[in-house]
Structures are given as structure tokens and as C-alpha cells.
Amino acid sequence: MLEGSLSSSGPARSVDPLCIQKRLRNICGVAIRHLDVPGDRLNMQIPFNLAFTLNRTASRNTEPFFISKLIENSANPLWEELDFDHLLQYPEELNQHQICVQVFSWTSSRWKRLLCWELDLRALSCVGENLDTIEMDFPSNTVIFLLKSGVYVCPADIPPTAPPYIRPPARTIRKGCSLPSIRQLLKLEKDAADVRRRRLKAQLSVNELISTTAESATIQRRIELTESRLKTLRYSLEECHIQSISLKQYTKDLENNNQMLNSRLEADQARLNLEKDELPLRKEKLVERRASLTRVATELRKRRLEMVKSISLIYPINRSASGRTFVCSVWLPPVDQYTNCDDLTLSASLGYAAHSMIMLSKILNIPLRYPVKFQCSMSSIQDLTSPKLFDREREFPLQCIKISDRAQFHVGVFLFNLNIGQLRMQFGLNTCGAELKKTIENIQNLMIERLGVVSPSVRVPSAVSNGLSAPSPVPSEATHAASASEISENGIIEENGQVSNAQDFRRTKAQPSSTSAVFIPESTS
């Protein structure tokens, strides 16, 4: 590191007018020519960055009051347009003449101080007005200051071949003050000092007056506080008076309302006494009506049971010795055995089963989720719930005689079995998995387990059990008729003497049905 002093080390080579100021605030830029640090090969450490700081002294413990921007890879750096705005609040910093300039390099992620100069700006010599127009061969490590009045360097750094005198620019010459002006300034300064003395004297007198009248000021504050409290009390008194008037009016309104309510209460009491006298007569009428509704409900249960048994007579379901189930002596196999049955027999048996299921749903007042369009052996079923189907695609056949797509037939049979499962679920019977494929067995089980139909003992002829169609034998009434005890044991749930409507068929197994249109033993109702 090179350290030195740039104070006046020789005779001045230029004459500066008295009006030229050489202070920190007059510096516009700083330049260094032929930067060379002894013992440090700076130019071999490219890339490198240079910056300079301005301090009061050369001590390392002194905080700089200005730090310049970085200049990359240049041995002749130039810093222009220095910004001293942050020092405007410290005018003593801007007015000083003696400063310390330190140059640092940034290499290998660390700062290193290269050069340090302590100088007095008043000892600098002017070498020109513009740095670009100066043609001098400056020595190594020459610090050039760009002031508002021109370019200045240390006298020791001026080459010997340079002219001994450099004429100052004409624009820097200003006319000095005259003697009358100086006298006028001295008079103004004397008057200002007199004004300051008068101001101080007046301030002392005012302070003395304030100290002598402190007690009177305290009393005045107390008077003002008392007046303020009195004003507040008067305002509170007015508010209380207004509230008193409103309370009196409210009390009067309450009295009028109380009289009105008393008169209305007396009228209601008289009407209540009259209705109390009529209560026994109304009770007798209600008892008679309940007895009538009970008789009607009993007759309704009997009639529904008779109609269900009539269906079992019209469409008898029998089982052969080989385990096959027949409806009206026509075999209806489970879904997985449809290939063992001809299309005509399958369509006829499905027509019988569809009609029996339609009649059961109407008798039991349970709407079916998938409506069935009954046309004997050409019946069909509709899916009105699926949102992905078009209107023309919602009807599926329950017959396989005149259809080309057998998949539609299987979809229709699946929906038909879902309807049977819906009826069974209303009576608490589980129908899922493989049980759903047993169409006619599920209907027979429902009628026997929940609807009070006696299990048939008639077997179909052997010819029919072998798959042949034969006329349906008419079973005797003794086989299917129910006794009076059976009728009394199988009834409809009623609540308070009234028969409830059937529950919505969309209920799931997780939500058990509480419908009153279900045939269960009366003992559990």
C-alpha cells in the first residue's frame, strides 16, 4: 500500500482567484492516472474492481463519509457526478478542505486498500478546464480532482514540461465587494445582534410574568373546570327530564295495553268455558269416528288379503319334484338358466310374473321404480331414472321372441328383478347378489313369508316339469283360502286408527321403511 501526503510540496504553478472555492462540496469528480501499486501486480489479477472512499483521517478506524461506485478492470479509473446529497444535513463536512482519499480493490471476495492520500484541497493547482483537453504525461498514481472551476492536481504531479503558469478561466473571475457594501454588511450584523439582545430581554420578562401569575392561572383553570362540570350537570338534568317524560308516556301506554289484554282475556276465558262444556260431546264423536275408522281399516286389511290370495289363485306358483318353479304351469327359470328354456315359454312366464307384480304393487299401494308396460307375453319395462338414456332408449323388452338384440332383453329382466327386490325390501326381505336372479321364487317367497298366502301343495304334472307347456290346473279353494285366524294375524300397520300411505320406494336398506301398507303380524304393530 502506498501512503503519502498531497499538501503543498512546491511553489504554486497557477494563480487562483479569491472567488474560487476549493472545498469538498465543489468536487464534481475524481480520476486516477497510471495506477501502480509497488509490490502488487494489480494488472495480473483481472478481473478486479476499484473504488475510493473519503475520510477525515488516514486511520483505519475512521468511518468514511463517502463511498464511490465500483469501476471494473481499469488502471485509469474516472468517477464522475459524485453524489453528496446525504451530506447536506452536515454542512461542516461539505465545507472542509482537508480530506483523506483511499483506493480499494475487490479481488477474491475481499477488499484490499491499495493507496491512501492525505491532502489539502487549497494546495492543488489548476491544469485546465476539461480533463479530455489536457495533454500531459502524468506520473504514476496521479490523483486528479474535477472541481466546478476546473481540473486540479497536486503541484508535484505536474510534469516539468508543462507551462509554469496556467491562466484561470475567465468565467471564474468575479468582481469583489466594495467598501460601502462591507460597511453596510457590518451595520446589518450589528442591528441583528441588537435585535437578538432585545428578544432575549423580552423572553426573560415574559418568563418572569408567567412565574408571578402561576397562582392566578391555577385559579382560572379551576374556574373553567367548575363551569365545565356545571354545564355537564345541566345537560344530564335535561336528559333525565326527557327520560322521565318518556317513562311516564310508556307507563300510560302499558296501562292501556293491560286493560285491552284483560278484556281480551275475559272474552277468551268465556269462550274457553263454552268449549270446555262441549268437550265431552266432541270426545264421543271422536270415539265413534275412531271405531268407524278401525272397522274400515280391518275391512281394508281383509280385502287386501283377499285380493292378494286371488292373485295367487289366478297366477299359481308351484315347484316340481326336480326343483323347477312354474307360474301358471309355465316354467320360469332363474336368469343364469335362460339358455335352457325356449323363447316362447320364457316370454309367456315373464308376462304372467309381470302382471302378478303389477297387481301386487297396486294392491299394496307401492309405486314401482321401473314402470312395467303389460302386454301379456310381449310386455316391456321402462327406465325413467337414468339421465344418460335418450327417450327412445328407455324401454326394454320382457320377451325374446321378436327382438334382435338380446342384451336389451337381459337389461329388462334385470330392471324387473329390481322391482321385485323393491317390493321385498318394503317387507324387510333381503334380495341381493345371486338371490336377485330368482324371479318367480322371490315373488313366491314374498307372498308366503309376508302376505299370508299358504304354501301350495299341488305339484305340476311330470310332462310340465320336463319343460312342456300344458294347461294350468285349477287348484281348489281349500288349498289357497286362509282361515279367519290367518286374516286376523296378518294385517296392515295403523297409527292412531288411521292407515298410513306407503313409503317412497326409493328408500335404501340403510333407511328402514316405516310404511303402513306392509302386511306384518298384528302383534308387532
Secondary structure, 3 states (H helix, E strand, C coil): CEEEECCCCCCCCECCCCCCCCCHHHEEEEEEECCCECCECHHHCCCCEEEEEEECCCCCCCCCCEECCCEECCCCCEEECCCCHHHCCCHHHHCCCEEEEEEEEEECCEEEEEEEEEEEHHHCEEEECCHHHCCCCCCCCEEEEEECCEEEECHHHCCCCCCCCECCCHHHCCCCCCHHHHHHHHHHHHHHHHHHHHHHHHHHHHHHHHHHCHHHHHHHHHHHHHHHHHHHHHHHHHHHHHHHHHHHHHHHHHHHHHHHHHHHHHHHHHHHHHHHHHHHHHHHHHHHHHHHHHHHHHHHHHHHHHHHHHHHHHCCEEECCCCCEEECCEECCCHHHHHHCCHHHHHHHHHHHHHHHHHHHHHCCCCCCCCEECCHHHCEEECCCCCCCCHHHCEEECCCCCCCCHHHHHHHHHHHHHHHHHHHHHCCCCCCHHHHHCHHHHHHHHHHHCCCCCCCCCCCCHHHHCCCCCCCCCCCHHHHCCCHHHHHHEEECEECCEECCCCCCCCCCCCCCCCCCCEEEHHHC
